[in-house]
Amino acid sequence: MNAVKTGSHAASTLEKTPVGDLVDGKGHSSGAEWLTRYSTSLMGVFGTPQRVLVRGAGCLVWDADGKEYLDLLGGIAVNALGHAHPFVTSVISSQLATLGHVSNFFTSPTQIALAEKLLALTHAPAGSKVFFTNSGTEANEAAFKLARRNGASPDGTTGKRTKIIALEGAFHGRTMGALALTAKEAYRAPFEPLPGGVVHIPFGDVAALEAAIDETVAAVFLEPIQGEAGVRPLPPGYLKAAREATTKAGALLILDEVQTGIGRTGKWLATEDAGIVPDAVTLAKGLGGGFPIGALLTFGERTSSLLSAGQHGTTFGGNPVATAAALATLHAIESQRVLENVAVVGDYLRTGLAAVDGVTEVRGEGLLIGFDLDADVAPAVVTAGLDAGFIVNSPGPRTIRLAPPLVLTKDQAGTFLAALPAILQTAKDAQ
């Protein structure tokens, strides 16, 4: 490796320790040693990592000690095509070798092509537009600003629409605007006062929704399926009621499909069969197949004109590499019939989970699945699952969440179903 000619310590360190070796873990520290180094160099906002992962292929990952795991969380619904997908990685490498970053003073063919593709896939009406971000929380921040503009008077000052409605149990991100939309008190309390005007109403209660929406409401934010709350789908008819009430009051209906979008439920959008057209949709997670990218889609000319030049921006959002990664991901999902696989394997998993002793309820759609247990052992199930070679998540004391790569096979899902009874017993014995 040629050293960067700056005389820097970093350059000489890279020369002695090739980046490739750091990535795959060859000849370096054990997992325990890496975690010790982690604790002395990184902020503790995530607690202690469960493992040090060094390599992935498809739905499998390996840790620094060489142990193999079936990844049933997919980086929390991010790795839509699994790890190291050959087509996506080749497109990213090719784009980075061609043009990596241009700032928002310029655009690129991949940015324009991705915006057009997303509008086509979502059947967006004429006049719809896209704003690219780097993450889901940033997409929701942009949507928060969009809502504020819906509340502005013609002269640009704040008008009578000052209220934004979200649901109890909602999770929309951790930046300040997105956090104001998020309902969990433990996330909110350390950072109050948050941006004002957000009201949280009971989940799934149509009467409470209709009572809350009036001429003071700028927007309603909804997740079709609440992931952080334990994979809770909105009840049938709720979205239609929300669309009717917001239209009547002149409020925006903004759908957070950060977790549910891009094939996660077996459809491009979880809400595409709901019989409604929202005013805006936020996307991220699976959009880049593991590469950071988010998007705000505004539907129709009125909504798309609410934010004008200079009112929002991003340095990295929509860069050529991220948009190329997203285009490659969408192409692979289409060409490899991934949506069909999501429906088949999702049904197989939910049916199998419902038959496991100790599982009391199974929820979700496609490959976004939550299942409840008959005891408060979910965190112990995560630990026992890791020991058995499976990565899962516990959003609650009795709830396990699965959001695996969309390319998970029935055989791979079957290995988890076969191992789950023993995992549950190990977790209960550990209590």
LOKEGU-305703 format. One record per residue (C-alpha): residue in one letter; x, y, z. Coordinates in steps of 0.05 Angstrom, whole numbers, m for minus. Each point is the difference from the previous one (the first is absolute). Layout:
N
pt res=a	xx=X	yy=Y	zz=Z
...
end
This chain:
431
pt res=m	xx=0	yy=0	zz=0
pt res=n	xx=27	yy=69	zz=m18
pt res=a	xx=1	yy=47	zz=59
pt res=v	xx=m36	yy=66	zz=m7
pt res=k	xx=57	yy=51	zz=m7
pt res=t	xx=m17	yy=44	zz=59
pt res=g	xx=47	yy=m28	zz=51
pt res=s	xx=m60	yy=m13	zz=45
pt res=h	xx=m3	yy=m54	zz=53
pt res=a	xx=m65	yy=m24	zz=m31
pt res=a	xx=34	yy=m13	zz=m66
pt res=s	xx=56	yy=m40	zz=31
pt res=t	xx=m49	yy=m40	zz=42
pt res=l	xx=m40	yy=m19	zz=m61
pt res=e	xx=64	yy=m22	zz=m34
pt res=k	xx=16	yy=m47	zz=58
pt res=t	xx=m72	yy=m24	zz=10
pt res=p	xx=m36	yy=m10	zz=m67
pt res=v	xx=m73	yy=20	zz=3
pt res=g	xx=m20	yy=m67	zz=m30
pt res=d	xx=29	yy=m36	zz=60
pt res=l	xx=m38	yy=46	zz=48
pt res=v	xx=m65	yy=m14	zz=m36
pt res=d	xx=5	yy=m76	zz=m2
pt res=g	xx=35	yy=m7	zz=67
pt res=k	xx=59	yy=m42	zz=m24
pt res=g	xx=57	yy=m2	zz=49
pt res=h	xx=m32	yy=51	zz=47
pt res=s	xx=m36	yy=4	zz=66
pt res=s	xx=m52	yy=m48	zz=28
pt res=g	xx=m71	yy=24	zz=12
pt res=a	xx=15	yy=14	zz=73
pt res=e	xx=61	yy=41	zz=m17
pt res=w	xx=m38	yy=41	zz=m52
pt res=l	xx=m54	yy=14	zz=51
pt res=t	xx=51	yy=25	zz=50
pt res=r	xx=26	yy=47	zz=m53
pt res=y	xx=m71	yy=21	zz=m17
pt res=s	xx=m14	yy=19	zz=72
pt res=t	xx=60	yy=47	zz=2
pt res=s	xx=m12	yy=33	zz=m68
pt res=l	xx=m74	yy=5	zz=m16
pt res=m	xx=m57	yy=35	zz=36
pt res=g	xx=m43	yy=m47	zz=41
pt res=v	xx=m67	yy=21	zz=m31
pt res=f	xx=m13	yy=m71	zz=m24
pt res=g	xx=23	yy=m36	zz=62
pt res=t	xx=48	yy=m59	zz=m10
pt res=p	xx=m5	yy=m31	zz=m70
pt res=q	xx=m23	yy=m72	zz=1
pt res=r	xx=53	yy=m24	zz=m49
pt res=v	xx=55	yy=27	zz=m45
pt res=l	xx=m21	yy=m18	zz=m70
pt res=v	xx=54	yy=m2	zz=m54
pt res=r	xx=m30	yy=m32	zz=m62
pt res=g	xx=m66	yy=m16	zz=m34
pt res=a	xx=m26	yy=m38	zz=m60
pt res=g	xx=m74	yy=m4	zz=m17
pt res=c	xx=m39	yy=m11	zz=64
pt res=l	xx=61	yy=m23	zz=39
pt res=v	xx=50	yy=39	zz=41
pt res=w	xx=63	yy=m19	zz=38
pt res=d	xx=30	yy=30	zz=63
pt res=a	xx=72	yy=15	zz=18
pt res=d	xx=6	yy=m69	zz=32
pt res=g	xx=m24	yy=m36	zz=m63
pt res=k	xx=m70	yy=m18	zz=24
pt res=e	xx=m55	yy=m1	zz=m53
pt res=y	xx=m69	yy=30	zz=9
pt res=l	xx=m64	yy=1	zz=m40
pt res=d	xx=m18	yy=74	zz=m3
pt res=l	xx=m75	yy=6	zz=14
pt res=l	xx=4	yy=75	zz=14
pt res=g	xx=34	yy=26	zz=m63
pt res=g	xx=31	yy=60	zz=35
pt res=i	xx=m71	yy=17	zz=23
pt res=a	xx=m34	yy=m9	zz=m68
pt res=v	xx=57	yy=32	zz=m38
pt res=n	xx=37	yy=m56	zz=m37
pt res=a	xx=m56	yy=m14	zz=m49
pt res=l	xx=44	yy=m45	zz=m44
pt res=g	xx=42	yy=m28	zz=56
pt res=h	xx=74	yy=13	zz=8
pt res=a	xx=51	yy=11	zz=m56
pt res=h	xx=m50	yy=m7	zz=m56
pt res=p	xx=45	yy=m6	zz=m61
pt res=f	xx=m40	yy=45	zz=m47
pt res=v	xx=m10	yy=55	zz=51
pt res=t	xx=73	yy=m1	zz=22
pt res=s	xx=24	yy=2	zz=m72
pt res=v	xx=m45	yy=60	zz=m15
pt res=i	xx=23	yy=37	zz=62
pt res=s	xx=73	yy=m13	zz=m17
pt res=s	xx=m9	yy=21	zz=m72
pt res=q	xx=m36	yy=64	zz=18
pt res=l	xx=51	yy=19	zz=54
pt res=a	xx=56	yy=m11	zz=m50
pt res=t	xx=m37	yy=46	zz=m48
pt res=l	xx=m31	yy=56	zz=41
pt res=g	xx=m10	yy=m3	zz=75
pt res=h	xx=m25	yy=67	zz=26
pt res=v	xx=m21	yy=65	zz=m33
pt res=s	xx=m38	yy=39	zz=56
pt res=n	xx=m69	yy=30	zz=m10
pt res=f	xx=26	yy=53	zz=m48
pt res=f	xx=m3	yy=m54	zz=m54
pt res=t	xx=m40	yy=m61	zz=m17
pt res=s	xx=17	yy=m67	zz=m32
pt res=p	xx=m34	yy=m50	zz=m47
pt res=t	xx=m8	yy=m50	zz=56
pt res=q	xx=m36	yy=50	zz=45
pt res=i	xx=m49	yy=19	zz=m55
pt res=a	xx=m11	yy=m72	zz=m22
pt res=l	xx=m13	yy=m23	zz=72
pt res=a	xx=m51	yy=56	zz=11
pt res=e	xx=m36	yy=m20	zz=m64
pt res=k	xx=2	yy=m73	zz=20
pt res=l	xx=m30	yy=12	zz=69
pt res=l	xx=m56	yy=43	zz=m28
pt res=a	xx=m16	yy=m55	zz=m50
pt res=l	xx=1	yy=m56	zz=50
pt res=t	xx=m46	yy=37	zz=48
pt res=h	xx=m48	yy=22	zz=m56
pt res=a	xx=10	yy=72	zz=22
pt res=p	xx=m48	yy=50	zz=m33
pt res=a	xx=23	yy=55	zz=m46
pt res=g	xx=40	yy=54	zz=34
pt res=s	xx=31	yy=m46	zz=52
pt res=k	xx=72	yy=10	zz=21
pt res=v	xx=56	yy=m33	zz=41
pt res=f	xx=50	yy=27	zz=51
pt res=f	xx=58	yy=m46	zz=17
pt res=t	xx=30	yy=m6	zz=70
pt res=n	xx=51	yy=m45	zz=33
pt res=s	xx=m47	yy=m36	zz=49
pt res=g	xx=m71	yy=m11	zz=22
pt res=t	xx=3	yy=51	zz=57
pt res=e	xx=24	yy=53	zz=m50
pt res=a	xx=m57	yy=m18	zz=m47
pt res=n	xx=m49	yy=10	zz=58
pt res=e	xx=34	yy=66	zz=18
pt res=a	xx=m12	yy=24	zz=m71
pt res=a	xx=m72	yy=m23	zz=6
pt res=f	xx=m6	yy=37	zz=66
pt res=k	xx=21	yy=64	zz=m36
pt res=l	xx=m50	yy=m16	zz=m55
pt res=a	xx=m54	yy=m2	zz=53
pt res=r	xx=22	yy=66	zz=29
pt res=r	xx=m5	yy=32	zz=m69
pt res=n	xx=m71	yy=m27	zz=m6
pt res=g	xx=m14	yy=41	zz=63
pt res=a	xx=30	yy=64	zz=m28
pt res=s	xx=m40	yy=60	zz=m20
pt res=p	xx=9	yy=31	zz=m70
pt res=d	xx=52	yy=49	zz=25
pt res=g	xx=42	yy=m58	zz=25
pt res=t	xx=m13	yy=9	zz=74
pt res=t	xx=m32	yy=m53	zz=43
pt res=g	xx=m75	yy=m3	zz=m9
pt res=k	xx=m56	yy=m34	zz=37
pt res=r	xx=24	yy=m71	zz=m16
pt res=t	xx=50	yy=m13	zz=56
pt res=k	xx=m18	yy=m71	zz=20
pt res=i	xx=30	yy=m65	zz=m25
pt res=i	xx=m31	yy=m66	zz=20
pt res=a	xx=38	yy=m66	zz=11
pt res=l	xx=m20	yy=m64	zz=34
pt res=e	xx=17	yy=m30	zz=67
pt res=g	xx=54	yy=m52	zz=m11
pt res=a	xx=28	yy=38	zz=m60
pt res=f	xx=73	yy=0	zz=m17
pt res=h	xx=22	yy=50	zz=m53
pt res=g	xx=73	yy=10	zz=18
pt res=r	xx=46	yy=33	zz=51
pt res=t	xx=18	yy=69	zz=m29
pt res=m	xx=m39	yy=55	zz=33
pt res=g	xx=m59	yy=7	zz=m47
pt res=a	xx=m6	yy=m75	zz=m11
pt res=l	xx=8	yy=m10	zz=75
pt res=a	xx=m59	yy=47	zz=12
pt res=l	xx=m41	yy=m47	zz=m43
pt res=t	xx=26	yy=m61	zz=37
pt res=a	xx=m43	yy=m20	zz=59
pt res=k	xx=46	yy=m38	zz=47
pt res=e	xx=11	yy=43	zz=62
pt res=a	xx=69	yy=m30	zz=15
pt res=y	xx=25	yy=25	zz=m67
pt res=r	xx=m33	yy=68	zz=7
pt res=a	xx=11	yy=21	zz=72
pt res=p	xx=76	yy=13	zz=m1
pt res=f	xx=m7	yy=49	zz=m57
pt res=e	xx=m61	yy=41	zz=17
pt res=p	xx=m24	yy=51	zz=m18
pt res=l	xx=m10	yy=m30	zz=m69
pt res=p	xx=m30	yy=36	zz=m60
pt res=g	xx=m71	yy=16	zz=21
pt res=g	xx=m69	yy=m13	zz=m27
pt res=v	xx=3	yy=m76	zz=m4
pt res=v	xx=m58	yy=m38	zz=31
pt res=h	xx=0	yy=m76	zz=9
pt res=i	xx=m67	yy=m34	zz=m4
pt res=p	xx=m20	yy=m73	zz=16
pt res=f	xx=24	yy=m51	zz=m50
pt res=g	xx=m51	yy=m28	zz=m49
pt res=d	xx=m59	yy=39	zz=29
pt res=v	xx=m38	yy=31	zz=m59
pt res=a	xx=m47	yy=40	zz=45
pt res=a	xx=60	yy=31	zz=36
pt res=l	xx=32	yy=16	zz=m67
pt res=e	xx=m62	yy=34	zz=m28
pt res=a	xx=m10	yy=39	zz=64
pt res=a	xx=72	yy=25	zz=m2
pt res=i	xx=0	yy=25	zz=m72
pt res=d	xx=m25	yy=71	zz=m11
pt res=e	xx=21	yy=64	zz=m34
pt res=t	xx=59	yy=8	zz=49
pt res=v	xx=33	yy=m64	zz=m24
pt res=a	xx=57	yy=6	zz=m51
pt res=a	xx=14	yy=m74	zz=m9
pt res=v	xx=m11	yy=m71	zz=26
pt res=f	xx=59	yy=m47	zz=2
pt res=l	xx=m14	yy=m75	zz=m3
pt res=e	xx=41	yy=m64	zz=m4
pt res=p	xx=m41	yy=m54	zz=m36
pt res=i	xx=33	yy=m50	zz=47
pt res=q	xx=33	yy=25	zz=63
pt res=g	xx=67	yy=m37	zz=3
pt res=e	xx=31	yy=27	zz=63
pt res=a	xx=m66	yy=m12	zz=38
pt res=g	xx=3	yy=m74	zz=m16
pt res=v	xx=m24	yy=m5	zz=m72
pt res=r	xx=m71	yy=27	zz=8
pt res=p	xx=m39	yy=9	zz=m65
pt res=l	xx=m52	yy=55	zz=m3
pt res=p	xx=m70	yy=m31	zz=1
pt res=p	xx=m38	yy=m9	zz=m66
pt res=g	xx=m33	yy=65	zz=m22
pt res=y	xx=43	yy=45	zz=42
pt res=l	xx=40	yy=29	zz=m58
pt res=k	xx=m63	yy=15	zz=m40
pt res=a	xx=m30	yy=35	zz=60
pt res=a	xx=64	yy=40	zz=9
pt res=r	xx=0	yy=20	zz=m73
pt res=e	xx=m73	yy=23	zz=2
pt res=a	xx=10	yy=39	zz=65
pt res=t	xx=64	yy=35	zz=m22
pt res=t	xx=m28	yy=17	zz=m69
pt res=k	xx=m62	yy=31	zz=32
pt res=a	xx=42	yy=42	zz=49
pt res=g	xx=54	yy=20	zz=m50
pt res=a	xx=54	yy=m38	zz=38
pt res=l	xx=55	yy=m42	zz=m31
pt res=l	xx=1	yy=m76	zz=7
pt res=i	xx=73	yy=m21	zz=5
pt res=l	xx=17	yy=m74	zz=1
pt res=d	xx=65	yy=m23	zz=32
pt res=e	xx=19	yy=m61	zz=m41
pt res=v	xx=73	yy=2	zz=21
pt res=q	xx=m5	yy=m71	zz=27
pt res=t	xx=m59	yy=m27	zz=m40
pt res=g	xx=19	yy=26	zz=m69
pt res=i	xx=42	yy=m29	zz=m57
pt res=g	xx=m28	yy=m71	zz=1
pt res=r	xx=1	yy=m14	zz=75
pt res=t	xx=m74	yy=m20	zz=0
pt res=g	xx=2	yy=m33	zz=m70
pt res=k	xx=m20	yy=66	zz=m33
pt res=w	xx=39	yy=62	zz=m18
pt res=l	xx=m40	yy=38	zz=52
pt res=a	xx=m38	yy=m33	zz=56
pt res=t	xx=m58	yy=48	zz=m14
pt res=e	xx=m5	yy=m9	zz=m76
pt res=d	xx=m64	yy=m42	zz=6
pt res=a	xx=m33	yy=47	zz=51
pt res=g	xx=m39	yy=37	zz=m53
pt res=i	xx=28	yy=68	zz=18
pt res=v	xx=51	yy=51	zz=m26
pt res=p	xx=39	yy=32	zz=57
pt res=d	xx=31	yy=69	zz=m3
pt res=a	xx=69	yy=m26	zz=15
pt res=v	xx=39	yy=m64	zz=15
pt res=t	xx=67	yy=m8	zz=33
pt res=l	xx=48	yy=m57	zz=m19
pt res=a	xx=69	yy=m24	zz=22
pt res=k	xx=26	yy=m65	zz=29
pt res=g	xx=m7	yy=m51	zz=m57
pt res=l	xx=4	yy=52	zz=m55
pt res=g	xx=76	yy=m3	zz=m6
pt res=g	xx=8	yy=m74	zz=14
pt res=g	xx=47	yy=17	zz=58
pt res=f	xx=27	yy=66	zz=m26
pt res=p	xx=m26	yy=61	zz=38
pt res=i	xx=m55	yy=37	zz=m38
pt res=g	xx=m70	yy=27	zz=16
pt res=a	xx=m53	yy=36	zz=m38
pt res=l	xx=m61	yy=45	zz=8
pt res=l	xx=m51	yy=m9	zz=m55
pt res=t	xx=m52	yy=55	zz=m8
pt res=f	xx=m63	yy=m18	zz=m38
pt res=g	xx=m33	yy=52	zz=m44
pt res=e	xx=18	yy=71	zz=m20
pt res=r	xx=m27	yy=34	zz=62
pt res=t	xx=40	yy=m42	zz=50
pt res=s	xx=62	yy=1	zz=m44
pt res=s	xx=1	yy=76	zz=m1
pt res=l	xx=m3	yy=9	zz=76
pt res=l	xx=75	yy=1	zz=8
pt res=s	xx=35	yy=50	zz=m45
pt res=a	xx=72	yy=14	zz=m17
pt res=g	xx=43	yy=13	zz=61
pt res=q	xx=m50	yy=m27	zz=51
pt res=h	xx=33	yy=m68	zz=7
pt res=g	xx=63	yy=m34	zz=m22
pt res=t	xx=53	yy=m53	zz=10
pt res=t	xx=73	yy=m7	zz=m19
pt res=f	xx=3	yy=m76	zz=m10
pt res=g	xx=m72	yy=m16	zz=m15
pt res=g	xx=m12	yy=m28	zz=m69
pt res=n	xx=74	yy=m8	zz=m16
pt res=p	xx=19	yy=m42	zz=m61
pt res=v	xx=23	yy=m61	zz=39
pt res=a	xx=m62	yy=m4	zz=45
pt res=t	xx=m48	yy=9	zz=m58
pt res=a	xx=38	yy=m51	zz=m42
pt res=a	xx=m5	yy=m49	zz=59
pt res=a	xx=m75	yy=12	zz=4
pt res=l	xx=m10	yy=m9	zz=m75
pt res=a	xx=39	yy=m65	zz=3
pt res=t	xx=m42	yy=m23	zz=59
pt res=l	xx=m66	yy=15	zz=m34
pt res=h	xx=24	yy=m34	zz=m64
pt res=a	xx=20	yy=m63	zz=38
pt res=i	xx=m66	yy=m3	zz=37
pt res=e	xx=m37	yy=5	zz=m66
pt res=s	xx=43	yy=m47	zz=m41
pt res=q	xx=7	yy=m54	zz=53
pt res=r	xx=m74	yy=m1	zz=18
pt res=v	xx=16	yy=17	zz=72
pt res=l	xx=m70	yy=25	zz=16
pt res=e	xx=m28	yy=m69	zz=m14
pt res=n	xx=51	yy=m31	zz=46
pt res=v	xx=m19	yy=49	zz=56
pt res=a	xx=m72	yy=m21	zz=m4
pt res=v	xx=15	yy=m75	zz=m2
pt res=v	xx=53	yy=m2	zz=54
pt res=g	xx=m38	yy=50	zz=44
pt res=d	xx=m62	yy=m44	zz=m1
pt res=y	xx=42	yy=m61	zz=15
pt res=l	xx=33	yy=34	zz=60
pt res=r	xx=m64	yy=27	zz=30
pt res=t	xx=m35	yy=m67	zz=m7
pt res=g	xx=59	yy=m36	zz=31
pt res=l	xx=7	yy=50	zz=58
pt res=a	xx=m74	yy=m6	zz=17
pt res=a	xx=10	yy=m74	zz=12
pt res=v	xx=58	yy=7	zz=49
pt res=d	xx=m16	yy=m13	zz=72
pt res=g	xx=10	yy=64	zz=41
pt res=v	xx=m17	yy=46	zz=m58
pt res=t	xx=m66	yy=36	zz=16
pt res=e	xx=m10	yy=46	zz=m60
pt res=v	xx=32	yy=11	zz=m68
pt res=r	xx=m7	yy=67	zz=m37
pt res=g	xx=26	yy=34	zz=m62
pt res=e	xx=3	yy=m5	zz=m75
pt res=g	xx=51	yy=m28	zz=m47
pt res=l	xx=67	yy=m3	zz=34
pt res=l	xx=m15	yy=50	zz=55
pt res=i	xx=m24	yy=m46	zz=56
pt res=g	xx=m11	yy=8	zz=74
pt res=f	xx=m19	yy=m57	zz=47
pt res=d	xx=m19	yy=2	zz=73
pt res=l	xx=22	yy=m49	zz=53
pt res=d	xx=m35	yy=m27	zz=61
pt res=a	xx=53	yy=28	zz=48
pt res=d	xx=44	yy=61	zz=6
pt res=v	xx=60	yy=m35	zz=m31
pt res=a	xx=10	yy=36	zz=m66
pt res=p	xx=69	yy=30	zz=17
pt res=a	xx=23	yy=m69	zz=23
pt res=v	xx=m26	yy=m29	zz=m65
pt res=v	xx=45	yy=49	zz=m38
pt res=t	xx=60	yy=m25	zz=40
pt res=a	xx=m19	yy=m73	zz=m7
pt res=g	xx=m12	yy=11	zz=m74
pt res=l	xx=69	yy=28	zz=m10
pt res=d	xx=31	yy=m59	zz=36
pt res=a	xx=m40	yy=m45	zz=m47
pt res=g	xx=22	yy=39	zz=m62
pt res=f	xx=m60	yy=45	zz=m13
pt res=i	xx=m6	yy=76	zz=2
pt res=v	xx=m68	yy=26	zz=23
pt res=n	xx=m25	yy=62	zz=38
pt res=s	xx=m43	yy=13	zz=61
pt res=p	xx=m39	yy=66	zz=m4
pt res=g	xx=m37	yy=m18	zz=64
pt res=p	xx=6	yy=m48	zz=59
pt res=r	xx=m46	yy=m51	zz=m33
pt res=t	xx=10	yy=17	zz=m73
pt res=i	xx=49	yy=m24	zz=m53
pt res=r	xx=8	yy=37	zz=m66
pt res=l	xx=24	yy=m32	zz=m65
pt res=a	xx=20	yy=43	zz=m60
pt res=p	xx=47	yy=m45	zz=m39
pt res=p	xx=28	yy=12	zz=m70
pt res=l	xx=m55	yy=m5	zz=m52
pt res=v	xx=39	yy=m57	zz=m32
pt res=l	xx=m7	yy=m46	zz=60
pt res=t	xx=m17	yy=m70	zz=m23
pt res=k	xx=m52	yy=m48	zz=28
pt res=d	xx=56	yy=m48	zz=19
pt res=q	xx=35	yy=54	zz=39
pt res=a	xx=m65	yy=21	zz=34
pt res=g	xx=m13	yy=m73	zz=16
pt res=t	xx=66	yy=m6	zz=38
pt res=f	xx=m23	yy=56	zz=46
pt res=l	xx=m69	yy=m31	zz=10
pt res=a	xx=32	yy=m66	zz=18
pt res=a	xx=48	yy=33	zz=49
pt res=l	xx=m50	yy=47	zz=33
pt res=p	xx=m31	yy=m47	zz=51
pt res=a	xx=69	yy=m15	zz=30
pt res=i	xx=18	yy=74	zz=m2
pt res=l	xx=m64	yy=18	zz=38
pt res=q	xx=14	yy=m54	zz=52
pt res=t	xx=72	yy=24	zz=9
pt res=a	xx=m26	yy=71	zz=10
pt res=k	xx=m51	yy=m22	zz=52
pt res=d	xx=52	yy=m42	zz=37
pt res=a	xx=45	yy=61	zz=3
pt res=q	xx=m52	yy=43	zz=35
end
